[in-house]
Amino acid sequence: MVEIKTQLQLCLERFRQGKLSEQDLQTAVDLVNRPKKQSILYIQAPTTMPHDIAIGMSIFEEGKDPEGTDENGEFLYPSLKAALDDGWRIIKFPGMASGMDDQNSYGLGFEFVLERWR
């Protein structure tokens, strides 16, 4: 979506300058017509609070490390909020039942499933 907006802003700027070309418009049309790809992101957090730190992550997006880390080994998103700010949408909230039992802990906290389309 960002690429389309960027191309349309470029077209508008070139139109105002009297330099808009057929190729500029064709590039915008091609961006709109390209097939979209779904990306999936799993984030585990110790609570259900969006600002809490991520304690686990997996990402399924072209060009990304499946472990969800950058070149320094840090999570791509330090929190659920950071992922939401980058355009991810929550498609599954974690089950709350596991958080009701303080004596027994299972898994990696609360897992959120997010998606975005590119």
ABEGO torsion letter per residue (X at the ends): XAAAAAAAAAAAAAAAAGABBAAAAAAAAAAAABBBBBBBBBBBBABABAABBBABBBBBBBGBBAAGBBAAGBBABABAAAAAAAGBBBABBBBAAAAABAABBBEBEBBBBBBBBX
